[in-house]
Each structure stands twice: as C-alpha cells, then as structure tokens.
Amino acid sequence: MEAPVSDATRTPEGPATFREVFAQPEFRALYTANAFSWLGDYLARAAVTVLVFQETRSVTLSAAAFAVSFLPWLVGGPLLATLAERHPYRTVMVVCDLARMVLIGIIAIPGLPIPVILLLLFAVTLANPPSQAARSALLPMLLTGDRLVVGLAVSTSTGQAAQIVGYVLGASVATLNPSVALLINTGTFALSAVLIRFRIHQRPAAMTEAHRSHLLRETAEGFRLVFGTPVLRAIAIVVFASMLFAIVPEGLAAGWAAKFAAISDPDHPGRGLTQAMIMIASPVGFILGGLTIGRGLRPELRRTLIRPFAVLAPLALVPALLNPTPPLVALMALVSGFAVAGLLPVANGLFVQALPPGFRARAFGVMSSGMQVLQGGAVLVTGVLAGRFDIPTVVGLWSAGGVLLMLVVATQWPSTAEFNTAIAEATRQSRADEGLTPPQRSTDEPVGERAPGSPGAPTGVSTL
C-alpha cells in the first residue's frame, strides 16, 4: 500500500493554469528572456552555417560550424554547469548573455577567417551550459507544485518553437546578409540580459564558500547524486532513453528526402520541402504535446502516462518498416515528438522537486549533457547504418529495439510512495537551508543517502 501524498507533493485536482503560471512576474521575465536567448541561439547556428558555406562553399566546414555549437555540452557541460552553483543565478545569466552578445557581434564583422569564426562560435557556446543551468535551477524557486510542471511544459514547447523560427529566420536572413542575422542575434542576447537584470531578484549562490571543495569534485558530486539516488536515476534513464528515438527522423531527413526524390524525380523542387516537413514534424509534435498535456490533464494522470508515453515514443516510428510516404513519415515523427513532450516536462518536474536545492544546476548539467550526447549518438549510429542499409529498415528496427528497451525501463519506474519520500526529503533540506527547520538526520538513515556537499554533510571531504 502506497504512502499518502505528503504536503510537499500534494497537487490540486485539476492542473495549474497558464494564467497561474504567468501571474508570477519573475517567471514572466525569465520566460521572455529564455525565448530571446533560444531564438538567438538557433538563429546564430543557422546564420553561421550559411556564412561559412558562403565563404568556403564547403558542406563539411558548414556542418562543422553547426556541430561546434554542441561541443561544450560534450566536452565539459557538467563542469561548466557547476560554475552556476557557485555564483548567484541572476549574475551567471546576465554575464553569459553579455558575453555572447559581444562575441556574436565580433563574428558579424565581415571578412573574418573561418578558423577565427569557428573559435569565436565555440567561445559563444561555452556560455550555454552555465546559463541554462542557472535558469533551470532558478525555475523551482519561482514556481512550485503543478505550476512548475506547467511552466516547464510551456518553456520547453517555446524552446521548440524558437528552434523552428530561429532556423527559418536565420537561414532566410543570412542568405541575403549573414552579418544582419548575427546582429539580430546580439540584440536578442541584450534584451535577455536587460530583462534578467532588472526583472529578477538577486539571490545568494546555492553553494556557499563553506561547501566548496574543487570544481571537478563538485561536478562529480552532481553525477553521484543523479545516478546514486534511485528516484533520480530512474527519471534520468527514462529521459535519456527517450532521446534515442524522436531525433532520428530529423537527423536522417536529408537522406530520407533524397530517397523519395530518387524514386520520383531527383531534381524535383519538392525535395527541400520534404526534408523540411520531416525535420519540423517532431518539434511541432513536441509543442502540441507540451501544451495540450501540460495544461489539459490532471497532474496524477500525467504522472501515470509517463510510462505509456515512454513506449509510444519509439513505437510511433516502427511503421517505418512499411516504407511510408513522406506525409506519413512526418506524422510518425510528430506522434513521437508528442509522446516525448508528454513525459519530459512531467519527468523534469519530478526530477527538480526531488533534488536538494544546492544541486539543481549541477544535476541540470548532467542531464543536459547526457541528452545532447545521446541525441547526437543516435543520429550518428543510425546515419552510419543508413549508409549501408535502407533508411526505413534502419529506423523501423532501431525503433522496435527502442520499444523493448522502454518496456524494460518502465518496469523499474518508482512508485508514488518513493517519489513522495524523495520530494519530501528534498523539501526538508531546502527548508533547513533557509533556516526554517534545523537539519535532522534519523538514526536509521543510511550513510550516503544525504546529498554530498549539502548542509549537514562534512565539508572539505570528498564524498565521491
């Protein structure tokens, strides 16, 4: 028999409304600043790709320019995110926005050598992990309970919309004048910095001087917390596994569109339209899923649907084995994206509620880096396989394997009682940090259950 829902995890009968979420003035500012930053990020990726291609006429170098934007997450995302824990979140976000504004402005200068452009772009993207980690860690301070879940849903859906608009706007404007597109980008970062500086209150750093040890050690503590805590580990596995599938049609869209064109007419002007239709299908599905599920379903039902949606994400792509037409491919990708949107914001909401407050930025770094690596790895592996086998066969069998994986993962999903216990403990630690209640440790609490480096844990000693 499951434990009753604690006060820390109690939710109303109906879902929180958008009105309730946007009634929080700091969330409105953070949301708007987020939208500007996301739009700027995607606009810059598209614009720099076009700029490099115009200068070199090299598809390889233009692809490298696009890939550079992912490197910081792959080579040091968790480490960079840890920096956000050491400083006030508002300060981290403002500094990162201003740094990106200046660096993008330099890239906009005509005539820069391509190696310099790539180096500057890499420097720009180094600001992404700490900035995004700070935003993620701040959000639970602004929204609580089901408002947090709805806020996450609307934020992630907006991020998908910004991706679509940013790519289209960046590619369109950059084709005419890349410098103009990049200058627009500097404006988005400037607006974001102004909103955060003047509309969000300053708060002390999550990690005090007394709890600092070494940046690498603190980063490792984030990994240990995520993968050493059963509830957090279960959420991480579901989220990571879901990243392996919905991205595949988007990553293989160019090849899939070429296959369809070869069947009909290789020079048909609709080839580009087919590619675009497949690429935007998953983001569109994510937007629809995030908004309709986040707002339209009761909190308890959304939690219940996490496991079915986890299975649906790859299951929707299994019909690729039947060699469907382009509209059907897009529809399958849309359904897969819808399913990911059905589980991701809810899982994220549970994740941040079960985190000790001093670890939110570091845990975000762990999760975001894992998601980036797995999405890139999924596209890379399926791309290599598609070079040797038929694309529909590769996607269909990859997704069928995903269904089996998700069925196994779903059996390990924690019970409501386990979530309640984890969230209640995180809430207790948060109140202890704020001085509302003294930190207590029961005599039967297993050693190692307390988050390493949190208040009450020994300082100056690595728990990793």
N, C-alpha and C positions, 0 to 999 in steps of 0.2 A: 504494500500500500504506500502510495507516494505521500510525501510530506505536504502539508498545506502550504499554500503560497505565502511567503513572508511579506511584510510590509515593503521590504526593499524591492520585491519583484512583482508586487500586485499591480495589475493593469485594469483599466476600466472595461466595461462590457463591450463597448464599441471602440473602433480605432481612433486615434488622435486625428484631428482635422488639420488641413493646411492652414486654416485661419489661426489655430492654436500655435502651430509651429512658427509661423511668420509673425506672430504677435510679439515674439522675443526680439527686441531691437538689435541686440548683438548678433543673433543668428542671421537676421536680415543683412547686416553688414558683411558678415563672414560669407554668407551665401553669394551675395553680389560680387564680393572680391574674388571668391572662388571661380565664379563664372567668367570674370575678366581674365584671371590667370590661366584657366583652362583654355579659353578661346585663344589667348596669346600663345600658349604652348603649341597647340595644334597648328595655328596659323604660321608660326615660325618654322615648324617642321616642314610644312608644305612649301613655304617660301624659300627656305634654304635649299631644299631638294631641287626646286626649279632653278634657283640661282646657280647652283653647282653644275647642273646639267647644261644651262645656257653657256656657262664659261668653258666647260670641258667637252660637251657632247658625249660624256661617258655615263652609261647607265650604272656601271659599277660604282663610280665615285658618287653619283647622286644617291644610290642606295646606301652607300657608306655614310653619307650626310644624314640620312634618315635614321640609320642604325645607331649613330653616335648618341642620339637622344636617350637611348635605353641603357647605355654603358654605365652611368653612375649607379643605377639600381643593381646591375650585375656585379660590379667590382667593389662597391662599398656602400650600398644602400643602407643596411642596418647601422653601419658605423656613422654615416652622416646623419641618420635619423636620431642617433643617440645624442648628438650635439643639441638637438631641440629640447632634450630633457634638462640640460644644464643651464639654460637661459630662459627668460620669460618668453612665452609663446608669441606674444604680440611683437616683441623685439625681433625674434627669429623671422617671422613672416615679413615684417617691414624691410629688414636688411636684405633678405633674399629677393624680394620684389625689386628693390632699388638696384641691387647688383645685376639682376637680369635685365633691367631697363637699360643700364649703361652698356652692358656687353652687347645686347642686341643692337643698340644704337651704333656701336663700333662696327658690327657686322654689316650694317646698312651702308657703310661708306663704300662707294664704288671702287673697283679695281684691286681689292684685297686679294692676295694669293690664296688659292684654295686650301693649302695646309693651315694657313692662319685662320681662315673661316672655320675649318673643322675644329681647330684647337679652341677657338672662342666659343663655338657651339657646345663643345664638351664642358667648358667652364660654366656656361649658362645652365646646363642641365645638372651640374653639381649642386645647384641650389634647390632642385626639386625635392630630394628626399627630406632634408630638414624642414623645408617649408610645408610640405604636405603632411609630414609627421606632426608638426605643431598644430596645423589645422585640425587634424584628426583627433589629437589629444584634447584640444580646446572644446570640441563639439559636445562631449558629455558634460562639460561644465555649464553649457548653455541650455541644453535640453535633457530632460530626464524621462524615464519610463517609455511609454509608447511614442511620445513626441520625438524621442531620439531616433526610433526606428523609422518613423515617417520622415524625419529630417534627413536621415541617411538615404532613404529611397529617393526623395526629391533631389538631393545633392548628386547622387550617382547618376540619376537619369539626366540631370542637367549636364553632367560631365560628358555623357554620351552625345547629347545634342550639340555641345560645344565642339566635340570631335568632328561631327558631320559638318557643322557650319565653318569651323576653323579650316578643315581641309579644303572645302569648296572655295571659301573666300581667299585663303592663302594661295591656292593654285591659280585661281582666276586672276587675282590682282598681280601676283608675282609674274605671271606670263607676260603682262604688259610692263611692269616695273617692279622688280623684286625689292628694291630699296623702299618703295612706298609701303609694300606689305610689311616689311620689317619695322618701319617707323610706326605703323599702326600697332604693331606688337609692343613697342616701347610705351605707347600710350596706355595699353591695357594693363601693363605692369604698374605704371604710375598711378592709375586710378585705383588699382587694388591696394597699393601701399597707402594712399591717402585714406581710403575707407577704413582700413585696419587701424591705422594710427589714430584716427580721430573718432571712430565709432565703436571701438572695442576697448574695454578697460584693461589696464595693465595688471597682471597677476604675477606673483613671485614664481621663480623657477620651480619645476616639480621636484628636481633633485637639489638638495641643499649642499653646501660645501662639506658638511659633516658626512654626507653619504657618498661623496665622490671617491673613486679609487683610481682607476685607469680607464681611458676611453675604450680600449679593447676589452677589458674586463667587464665594464658596464654593458657593452654591446653583447658580450657572451651571456650575461645575465638575462638579457631580453630573450635570447634563444632558449635558455634553460627554462625560463618561466613559461614560454609558449608551448614548448614540447615536453616539459616536465609536469605540467598541470593537466590532468586528464580531460577536464571540460574544454580548456583552451586547445589542447591537442586535437580533440575530436572536431572542433569547429575548423581548425586550420586544415585538417585533412580533407574535410568536405569542400572547403573553399578552394584549396589547391587542386583537388581532383576535378572540380567543375571547370577550372581554367583550361583544361586539356582539350576541350571539345568545341565550344561555341566559336572560338577563334579560328578554327581550321578552315571553314568556308571562306572567311575573309582573307586568310593568308594564301589560299590557293585560288583566289578569284581570278587572277590574271590568266593562269593556266586553264582554269575551267572555261572561262570566256573564250579563250583561243581554241579550245577543243570544240565548243559549239560552233564557232565561226568556221572551223575547218570542215565541219560536217555540211554546213550550208554554203557560205561564201567567205573565204578568208579575208577579203577586203571589204566586207560589209560594214558600213558605218555604225551599225548597232553593236559591234563588238565592245566598244568602250562603254556603252550603256549597259550591256550585260554585266560587265565587270563591276561597274558602279552599283548596279542593282544587288549583286551578291554581297559586295563589301558593306553596304549600309544596312543590309537586312538585319544582321544581328544587333547593331546599335539601336535600330528602330524598335526591334522586339524588346530590347532591354528598357528603353524609355517607356514603352507601353506597359510592360510588366511591372516596372518600378512604381509607376504612378497608380495603376489600377489595383495592384495587390497591396501596395503600401497604404493606400487610402480606403480601399473598398472592403477589405476583410478584417475580421476581428483579430486582435493580437494572438489569441490562443490558436485560432485556425491557421494563421500564418506560420506559427511555430510547428504545427502539425504537418504542414505542407512542405517543410524543408526537405524531408527525405524523398517524397514523390517528385518534387522538382529536381532534386539531385539526379534521379534516374532519368527523368524526362529530358534533361539537357543533352546527353548523348543519344538517347532513344530517338529523338526527333530527327537525327541525321542518319540513322540506319537505312532508311529508304533510298539513300544514295546508291545502294547496291542495284537498284532498278533502273539506273541511268535516267533520272528525271530530266524534264525540260528546265531551262533557266528560271522561269517563274516559280516552279516547284522547288528548285534548289533554294531560291530566295525565301520561299515560305518556310522551308525546313530550318534555315538559318534563323529566321525571325522567331520561330517557336522555340528554338534552342536558346536564343538570347532572352526571350520572355521567361523561360524556366530559370535561367541563371539570375535574372532580376527578382524572381520570386523567392530565391533562397539567400542571395548575397546580402541585401540590406538587413534582413532579419538575423542572419548569422552574425553579421558585423555588430548589430545592436547587442546581441547576447555576449559577443566577444568583449566589447568595450565595457559592458556592465560588470563582467566577471574579472576585469583587470584591476590590479591595485593602481591607484592614481599616479604613482611615480613611475609607472612602466608603460604608459599608453603610447608615448612617442616611439620608444624602442620596439614595442610589440608591433606597432604600425610598420616600422622599418622591416622587421622580419617578414610580416605578411605581404607587404607590397613587393619586396624583393623576390619572394617566392612566387608570387603571381606573375611578375614580369618574366622571370626565368622560365617558368613552366609554359607560359603562353608562347614565348619565343622558341622553346624547345619543341613544343607540339607542332608549330608551323615548320620548323626545321626538319624534324623527323618525317612528317607527312609529305613535305616537299621533296625530300630525298626519295621516299618510297614512290611518290607520284612520277618521279623521273624514270622509274623502271616499270611501274605498273599503271593500269588505268586509274584516273583520278576517282571516278565514282566507286570503284572497288576499294581503293585505299581509304576513302572517307567512310564508306559503309562498314568495313571491317574494323577500322580504328574505333568507330563509334559503338559497334557491337561489343568490342572489348571494354569500352567505357561503361556500358550498361552493366556488365558483370562486375566491374570494379566498383561501381556505385552501389550495387546491391550488397556487396560485402561491406563497404564503408557504412552503409545505412544501418547495418546490424550493430555497429559499435556506437551509435548515437546515444548520448547520455539521457537519462530520464529527467523529468521535470524536477524531481527532488534534488538531483545532483546539480542542476542549473541553479535552483533556488539557494542551495547551500553555498555554491561558489559566488553568486552575486551578493548574498548576504555578507559573506566574509570580506569581499572587496569593499562593500559599503561600510562595514565596521572599520576597516583600515582607513578608509577615506575620512570618516568621522574622527578617528584617532589622530590622523594627520592634521586636521583642522582644530584639534583640541577640544572637540565636542565630548568625546569619551576617552578615557585612558585606554591605551592599547593593552589588551589582556591576552594571555596565552594559556589555554587549558592544559592541565597536566597530561591529558591523553592526546594532545596534538602531536602528530608525527613530526620528527625533525625533518626539516627540508620543505614542509608544506608552506611555511611563511615565505613570501616573495623575497628573494635575495636582495639585500640593499635597501629594503623598505624600513620604515621606522620600527624599531624594536629588534631589528637584526643587527648583529655586530658590525661595526664599521671598520674599514681598513683591512678586512679579511675577505678574500675571495670565496664566494660560496659556490664557485664553479670549478 
